[in-house]
Amino acid sequence: MAARCLVCLMAAALSLSGTATVCRAQSAERWAAQQQAAASKTDKIMADVNAHKGLLDQYLAMRNAYASDNSQAFRLLFGQYISWYQSFLGAYPEAMDSFSIAQHAQPDDSPSPLAEDGYAAHPAIDTLPDLAKNYRVVLFNEAHNIALTRSLTVRLLSRLHDEGFNYFAAETLVQTDTTLTSRGYPTDNSGFYTEEPIYAEMVRTALKLGYKVIAYEATTDTDNSDTRESEQAENLYKQVFARDPHARLVINAGYEHITKSGSYLGGASMAQHLHKLIALPMLSIDQTTMYPHPSSSDDHPYYTAVMQKLQPQDAIVFVNATGKPWSLRSTYDVNVFFPPSSLIRGRPAWLTLGDLRRPYAMSAEDCHAHYPCLIEARYGSEGDDAIPADRLLLDLQPLGMDESHMALYSSTQDVPSGNLYLRPGTYRLKFITKGDKVVHQEDIVVPDTQTHH
């Protein structure tokens, strides 16, 4: 899935981030040729990367490939891959630094919720389930490299299940993983973005709550976006509503796949195609616009104003006195505002997932001076093939990306340290170094009470 969407992702990034000005400095034909060359090079690099065993070695190979080519088309495109893999490794601030789509004001933006009379901020964790009561389908989107945009969805799954939602569909899941439900957790063979621990936690949580989990990605090999969107919608209809007319469905998808109106890459979105098939009320929730960017100049001006005035400590949405939620654009029903998150020992505090998880202090002592060192924590009840509950990558020096400043977490201490974020329970830890070598293993218990490190 990821490889065939490279060009469309690049086009979306250019149009949304303001880097489309590149195209005005050169001919459209030349820029298109550079994009295609970058895509071809990326395909070759990833074929080599996938030949490496282990996520750490794959990332190190990508880092070297990135440093070898400073052309704008390549770095914009391959920077997305770098960012995805950094999120897989649990290096969330670095993933955001590596690739971030700026959110500038657009002519069709609604007035600010601060300017419109009657709109008030409410906690998203409480308000979104209340809004969802009147809908049969709830659609969440995410920025694929920004795990923050998945964090609220994980927390909301139990609330939505309490409201009667009983199906959960995730864009990244592959239909070939036929034992996902019986196994109860995702593996390397479950999907692409589920390699990231927060996404894996989303799928794992849905399964534990009793949702019927659906893989709906299109299997037709095509570059036609509308064909893909239409096939996704058909898969959802066949697997959910054709079998269970009373189903209530939660969908997690990327970016514009959940838009309810307008044109999407010259066609219609998955959500629009699905609505044609089922004609049921759908609540579309955008999580990809109002979050803190590495540079505040890339934040939407409404976001800046809201954060300065309200200083929320958790995700918020705006609703007026009649119960109508505020959205930046008419293509969605509601926008989620994620506040800036403080870093604790190099990692964002939102990794607690609203206090569902605890910080657990780790050091690289058991790496035996082999760096970089990747610490993986798996649930004690799951197999060695499970995507970890969390990963922490430690090194003596930043794994720098020359002028791109793509550095992983490091410490000025003699032995680097950091926090894993884990739910209370028993875990198996692995300490992994280059060559996919396991240099240490141990079991730990995360207590049910909050601990301070």
N, C-alpha and C positions, 0 to 999 in steps of 0.2 A: 504493500500500500504506500509506504513512505516514498519509495523511489519513483513511482509513477506520478506522484503529485509534486515533484520538485519544482517544475516550471510554474504550475498554478500557485504554489506557495510563494514563489519568488515574485510573481506578478502581484499577488495580494499584498506582500510586504512592501513592494515599491509604491503601490498606489496609496497605502495607508500611512506609510512612514514619512513621506515627503522626499524620499530618495528617488522618486520618479523624476526629479529634476535632472538626474543623470541622463535621462533620455532626451532632454532638450539640448544637451551639450553635444550630442552626436546623433547620427541618423538612427531612426527606429530599426532599420535593417541591420546596422552594425551592432546595436545593442542586443537585438534578438539573436544574432550569430554568436555573440559573446555568452549569452545565457545558455544557448544550446551547447556550446563548447564546455561551459562550466558543468552542465548537467552530465555530459558524456564523461568528463573527467571524474566527476563525483561517483558515477556508476563504477568506474574502474577502481577508484580508491576503495569504495565500500566492498567490492569483491575481494580485494586484498585484505581489508580490515576483517571481514567475516571469516577469513582463513585462520586468523589468530584465535587461540583458545583463551577464553576468559574475558570478561568485560574490561578489566584494567589494561590488558595488553591491547585490546581493540582500541581503547581510547588513546593510548600512547601512540599507536600507529596513526590515528587520525590527527593527533596534535602535530606530529612530524609532517604529515601531508599538508596540513593547513599552513605551516610555517614556510613551505616551499613555494608558495604562490601567493603574491600579494595583490593580484588583480581584483578589481572591485566586484565583478560579476561572480567570480569564484568564491571570494570571501563572504559575500552576502548569502550565497547559496549554501556553501559548505559550513558556514557559521551556524546555520540552523542545525545541521547534524552534530556539530561540536556541542551545541547547546543541549540537544536532546540527550546526548551521552553524559554530559555533566550532570543533568538531572537524574539520569539512571544511577550515577555514582553517589547521589545525595549531596552534590555540590550545588545547592540551589541558588545562592547569590551569584555564583560564577556563571551558571546557566542563563540567568537573566542578563548579566553583563555581556554575554557572548552574542545574544540575539534578542532584540526587543523591538516591537513595532510601535512607533510613536503614535500618539493619539492627539492629533491636532483638531481644532474646531472645524466643523464642516457647515456649509450653507444650510443643510437640512436638519441641523441639530435643533432639538426642542429648547425652549427657554430653560435656564438653570432651575433646578428644584428649589434653590434658595430664593430665586426671584419670583417664582410662581406662588401665588397665594394658596394656602391650604395644604401644601405638601410638607410633611414632617418626616424626619428620619426615624426608622425603627430597626431593631436588631433583625438581621436577615434570617438568623436561625429560628426565630419565632414567627416572623411574618410570612415567609415563603410557604411553609406548610399550610398556613391559614388561607393564603391566596389559592393554593392548589386544590382546596376542597371542592371547588366548582369546576374542575377540569378532569378529563380522562387521560390526558397526555401532558407530561411536564418535560420540557427540553432544557437541558443545561449545556452551555458550551464551555470550552476551555481553550487556552493558549497552550499548545502541545509541549512547549519547553518551560512553561511557568507553572510548576506544580501547585503554587498558591491557588490557582484557579480551579484546582480539583479539591482543595482542602475542605471547602464548605459543603460540597456535594457529599463527601464521605460522612460528614456530621449530620446531614439532612436525611440520609437514607432511612434511619430509624423513625424519624418524625413522619416521613411520607408513608412508610409502611404502616404506621399507626392510623393514617388517614385512609388506608385501603389500597394503596398502590402495591401491586403484586408482581409486576414484571420490570426487569431492569435490562436495558440494552446499551452496549458500549461499542462505539465505532471501531475501536482497535481490535476487538476480539475476532479470532478466525474460526470459521465453522469446522475446520479439521480437528480442533481440540474437542473431541466428543466426550471426554471424561472429566471435563472441568467441573460439572455439577457434582458428580459422585466423589471426585477428589477433594473439592472444597477450597481450592486455592489455585492461583495462576502459576504457570511455569514459563520457561523461555519459549515454549511452543504455543502459548495462549494468544499472543499478539505482539505488536511492536512497542507501543507506548506503555503497556503493562509491565515492561521491564523496570519502569520507574516505581519505587516503593509506594508512593501515595496512590498511584493508579491501581497498583496491585491490592492495596488496602481497600480501595473502593469496591473492587470486584469481590474480594474476600468478605467484606462486610455485607454486601448484598446477598451472597450465598448463605452466610450465617443467619441473616434475618429471615430467610425463606423466600426471597424473590426468585422467580424463574429467570435465569440470566440468559440473554439472547445475544448471539453473534449475528450481525446483520450486514457486514461489509460486502460490497459487490465483488463478485468473482470473475466477471467478464474483464478481459484484458483490453482496456481501451483508454485512450487519452481524452475521450469526450466526457467532459464533466457532467453534462446533463444525463448521459447514459448511466454514469455511476450513481448520481443522486436518485434517479428513478429506480434503479435496481435496489438500492438500499431501502427505499420506501416499500417496494414490493416485498422484499425479504421481511421487513417488519410486519407488514400486513399478513403475510402467509403464516409467519411463526407466532403471531400474537392474536390479532383480531379475527382472523379467519377461523382460528381454533377456539377462541374464547371471546365472544362478542361483548362480554361485560368486563374485559380486562382493563386495568389501569396501569399505565406504562410510564416509567421514568427512562429518559434517553440522555446519554452523555455523548457529545459529539464535538468536533472542532469548529471553532470560528463561525463562519457564515452558514454552515449546514443547517442551522436551526432558525434561520430567518423565515418569517411568515409571509413576506411580501417582497416585491421588487425582483430585479434580475440578479442571478448568481452565476458569474463567469459565462454570461451569454445564454443561460438557461434558467432553470428553477432549482431551488434548494431541495434537499431531502425532505425538510419539513413541509414545504409546499406540495411536493409530490405525495407525501403521506396524507395530507389533509384532503387531497382529491380522492383518495382511496377510502377514507374512513369518515370524513365529514363530521369529526368530533371536535369539541373545544380543546384547544391546546395552549398551554402557558409556556412562553418562550423567555428564558432567563439568560441575559448576557452577562458573562463574567470576564470578558476579554478586553474591556475598554477602561474601566475605572480601577486600576491598580497602580502601585508606585513603580515607576520606571527607574532605571539606573541614573538617568539624568532627569531632573525635575522639569527641564524644558520640554521633555517628551510627554509629560503628563497632560491630559486634557485640562483646559483652564477651569472647567467646572469641578474637576477632581481636586485641583489645587485649592479652590475657594472653599469647597466642602470640608477638606481636611483642616484648613486653617481655622475655619469658624467652629466646627463641631468637635474636632479632635477625637473621633471615635476610637475605641479600643478593640472593636470587633467589626466584622462586616455589617454593613447597613444597606437598607433600601429605603426609598421614599414612597409614601402613600398619602393620598389626600383624604379629606373628611368623608368622601363617598366610598372609599375603599379602592380607588383607582391607583395603581402603581405608576411611578414615573419611569419613563424610558427616554434615553437620549435620542433614539430614532424610532420611527414607526414600525420598523421591521421586527422589533422585539417588543415584549410586554413590560419588561422590568430590567433595570440595571443594578448589579451588585457593586458596591463601593468597598474595596479592601483597603484598610488602613496600612500605613507603613509599619513594618515589623522590626523590632529591635533584634540585633544579633547577640546571641549568647554563645561565647566561645566559637565564634565564626559561623554559627548556624542560626536561621531565623526562628524566633519564638513561636511562630504559628505552627511549627511542627508538633506542638502539643495537641493539635486538632481539638481545640476547645477543652483542654484538660482530659481528653481521652487517653493521652500518652504522657509519659514522664521522661524527664531528662535523666540519662544514665551515663555517668562519667566514664570515659575510656582514655587510656593512654597507649602510646605505641611501644611500650616496654616489651610486650610480647611479639613485636615485629622483629626483634633481635637485630636491630640496626639495618634491616632491609627496607629500603624506601624506593618509590612510594609504597605505602601499605594500605590495603583496603580491608576494613573490618565489616563483616556482614553478620546480621543478627536474624536468625530464622526462628519462627515459632517452634517450641519444642514438640508440638503435636503434628507438625508438618514434615514432609520428606525433604531430602537434600536437594530435590529438584525445584522446591518452592522459590518464588521470588522473595527476597528477604523483606522483613518488616521495615528495616532501615539499613542504610549503608553509610559509612564514614570513611573518607579517604584522607590519610595523613601523610605529611612529608616534612623533611627538615627545611627544604626550600620550596618556594612557590613553583609549581609546574608552569612556568611562564609561557606565554604565547607571543613573544617579542612585543611589537608595538600594540598588539591587540589587548594586552593586559588580561588574558584569560588565565588567571592563576587559581589553582585549587587551594583549599584551606591549608594553611601552614601555621606554625607556631614559632615564637622566638625562644621557646624553652629548649633545653637540650633534648628532651624527649617530647615530641608533639602530642597534643591531647585534644579532646573534644567530647561532645555529648552525642550519644545515640538517643533517639526518641522512640519509646516503646510503651505499649500498653502493659499494665500489670500482668505478670505471668512468667513462664519459663521459656528460655531461649537457648539456642545453640549458636555460639560465635565461631566464626572463622576469620583468621588473619591471613590475607593473601598478598603476595608480592609478585614481581615480574616473573613471567613464565607460568603464570597461574599456579604458583607454588603455595601450598598451605603450610605456613610456618608455625601455626599455633591454633588450637581449638580448645574451647571450654564451654561449660554450661553456666548460665546465670539465672537469677530470679529477680525480677523487677517487682518491688513491693507494691502493695495496693495503696499505700499512703504516699503523699508527696514528699520527695526528698530534695534537698538542696545540695548542689555541688559547686 
